[in-house]
């Protein structure tokens, strides 16, 4: 299932999320090896033909495989979809007993769980606002500025709860290069905050090229780690309004 970062609950089922299904080969030093899904009945989900053991979620985000032989298995998420963040470090183990019972490993022990394995992916919450001359903000980016003015924007993003395990986490903002130009200099710096805390540049880098500004956070244990999970980041910056911008109400 998928949910917006910071929300509670299980979220909603998402199709097309890719997992690897492996089994513990007791005849090969308990080595984990991909399951050949062509030998089994995938009732819900879609096997990835070119990758042994890979299967994508089907309707409502479900994978359902019938007639697995008894033994120990595990799922690992490979990739998510639609902006959701895959937790590729988590492993979900289960076993099929000799009598056909399916048990899920929890806290190091196999237990019978009728609900099966639940995996939740998060999508960072994202909002872009413009600051009007009076100090109020507007998500429609409708404000009274003229050509040559510096227009203040704020990006707001929720840090995913899995940030500790992420290799990368970045925010991009793209503008029409004929109309607006991102600024990041001594007079108009990019300012990044978590709550009221202003983050030092040790936590991120800013790159502006071809109309796109990228704020790249050093994710995982390097800097932006578990202490920032589920917190809100704000990125304040200015863009110069150029001659190509429309100055009518439509613009």
N, C-alpha and C positions, 0 to 999 in steps of 0.2 A: 504494500500500500504506500501511498504518498501523502505528505502533508506539508504545510508551510512551516518553516523553522520557527520554533517558539510556540506553536500550537500544541494542544494536548489531544489525546485520542489516537486512534489507529489510522485515521485518514481514509482515503478512498483507493480502491483497487486500480492499478495501472498495468496495462498490457505492454508487452514488448521488452520487459526488463530481462536481461540475460544472466543466467546462472550456469555454473559448472557443477555437474553431479558426478561424484566419485565414489568408489567403494574401496574398502580395506581388503587388499588381497592377502589373505592369510597364507597363501602358498608362495608369496614373494616377500617375505620379511615384513608383513603388515604394511606394505607400501600402498599409498593411496593412488588409484588409477582411474581414469575416466570410464564411466559406464557407457557401453555401446547401446544406445537407446533404440537401435533398430531391432533389438531382441525383446523389447518390451512395448507395452501398450500405453502410449501417451494420450490420455483421455482429454486433458485440458493443457494447453501450452503448445509450443511449436519447436521441435528439435532444429538445431542449426546444422544443416547438412554437411557443411565443410569443416565442422569442429566436433570431434567425438566428445560426447558427454555434455555438450552445451545445449541448453533449452531455454526458450523465452516464455515469459508468463503469457497466459491467454486471457480469456474473459474474466473481468473483475480482478486481474492480477494474480490468478491462480495457476499453479502447476500441479497436475494430478497424474501420477504414473501408476498403472496397474501391474500386478503380478511380478513385482520385484522379488528376486530370490532372497532367502534369509541371509543376513549378514549385516555389517556396519556400513553406513553411507554418510556422505556429507555434501551439503550445498555451499557454494561460495559465489557471491554476487560478482559478476564480471562488469556489467555496465547498466546504467539507468537510462531513462528517456525524459524528454520534455523539461529539461532543466533540473530534474531531481539529481541528488548526489548519491552515487553508489558507495556503500560501505564495503570496499573490497577486502578489508582486513578481517572482517567477521566470518566465522565458520559455523555452520549450523549442522550438527551431527544428529543422526537418528539411526535406528536399527530396526530390522525386520526379524522377528523371532521365528523359531521353527514352526510355531503354530499360526504364523501369519499376523501376529500383533505388531503394530508399529509403535515404537517408543522413541521419544525425543530426549536428547541429552540436555539436562539442565543442572547447573552447579556440579558438574562432573559425574552425574548419575543418569541412567536412562529411566524415564518415567513415561507412563501411558498418558497421552494428551490427545483428546479427541479433536482439538482444534488444529493440530498439526504445527507446522513451523510458521511463525509470523515474522516478516521482515518489513521494517518501516524505512522508507527513504524520505529525506527532507529536501525541500526546495527553498533556497534563501528568499525571504520576504524582501521586496525591493520597491522603493518609492522615489520618485524624482519630483522636486518642487522648485519653483522659482520664488524669490523673495521680492515682493513689490516695494515701491519706494517708501511706503508707510511702515514697512517692517513685517507685514503679514505674508503668508506663503500661499501658493496656489499650485495644485498639481496639474492644472490645465496649461501651465506656462504662459498665461495671459497677463501681461504687465505693460506698463507705460515706460518704455525706454527708447532712446533715439540712437541713430547710427553713431558709432564711436564710444558709446557708453559701455561700462563694464556691468554685465548682468550677473547677479549672484544666484547660484543654484545650490541646492542641498540634495545629496543622494543619501538615502537611508536603507540599510540592509541588515537583516538579522543573521547573526553568526550561527551556522548549523551546529547541532549538538555533537556531531562527529568530527569537529574541526581538528581534534587531537590526532586523528588518523589520516588527515588529508595531506597529500603531497603538495597541493597548490590550492589557493583560494584568491580570486581576484575579481575586481569590478571594472567593467568597461562602460564608457559613455561616448556615443558617437554623434557628431553634429555635422550639418551641411557646411562644408568649408567655404562656400560662397556667402554664407550668412553669419556664421559665428566662429570664433577662434578661442579655444581653451587657453587659459592663462595660468602660469605657475612661476612667479618671480617674487622678488622681495616685496613689491608693492601689492601683489595679488597672489599670495601663496595658497596652495592646496592645504587645507587643514583637516585632519582626521581625528575624530573623537570616539571614545567609547563612554557613553554617558557624559559626564563633565570632564573626564580625563582626556587630555590631548595626547595622542600617541606620538612618540618620537619617530623619526624616519628610520630607526632601527627595525621597526615593525613592517615597513612597506617601502615600495619604490613607486614613483610616478613617472610614466612615460607618455608623451604626447606626440602622435605622428599621424599624418593623413586624416585629420579630423577626429581621431579617436584618442581619448584619454584612458589609460589603464592604470588602476591602482592595484598593485600586486602585493598581496600580503604574504609574509613568510609563514606558511601554515604549519600545523603539526607541532612537534616538540621544539622546533627551532625558536619560534617566538609566539605567534598567535595560537596558543595551545588551549588545553582544556579549561584554563581559568577564564577564557573568553566565550565558552560555549553558551549559546542562547542569548548572548548580550547583543545590544544594538549599536551598530557603527554608523556614524554620520560623516559624510565627506562634503566639506564646504569648499566651493571653488567659484571662480568667475570666468565668464566668457565675454569676449569683445564682440559687440554687434557691428557687423561689417556692411559695406555699401550694398551688397546684394540682398540684404534683408528687406522683407516687405514691412512697410511702416503703417499700412492701413489696418483696420480691425482684423481683417483676414490674416495679415502677416503676424 
